[in-house]
Amino acid sequence: MNRVHIVGRKNSGKTTLIVELVEWLTQQGYRVGTIKHTHHHHELDTPGKDSFRHREAGSCAIGILSPAMNARLWPNPAPEKNGDDASANQAAEQSTLLHSFMDQCDLVLVEGDSQTTAMKLGVGRAENTNEPMIAQGENFSALITDDKFETDLPVLPRRDIPALATWILDHSGIGSR
């Protein structure tokens, strides 16, 4: 799976950037998937509804089919108490399940996950008082901004979505059409 992570501090414009990239890339004929990576707990199913009750009963995978939208849900097991290696193995298993769902996509844009080893692009805005996350992280491929920041990384123009998307396609191994 061709996966690119868009990483930045709160209010750096990650979501807006991903939306604009998805719109442009799909107009060019690419199949784009998205993942929102978060460390916060979110209830993705509605307590008391049938699918929630299926999960509470122990279903290991839940599907919801409707005329307008479909969903796949699966419970994330409680972290194992056997140390970091066990937790890392569980995270890898969950990631594999999600990736198998995304295998139909030409490109998957992930919002977040600064710890990934996949291609990571930092987003920076001068109006945020903190410096971009690239100053504290490793393995960033580029900084996306229209502002001035000190960096040795390539700086990609935030406002030029076609140029930015083309750079992502070329550097993720997909290539422009």
Secondary structure, 3 states (H helix, E strand, C coil): CCEEEEEECCCCCHHHHHHHHHHHHHHCCCCEEEEECCCCCCCCCCCCCHHHHHHHHCCCCEEEECCCCEEEECCCCCCCCCCHHHHHHHHHHHHHHHHHHHCCCCEEEEECCCCCCCEEEEECCCCCCCCCHHHCCCCEEEEECCCCCCCCCCEECCCCHHHHHHHHHHHCCCCCC
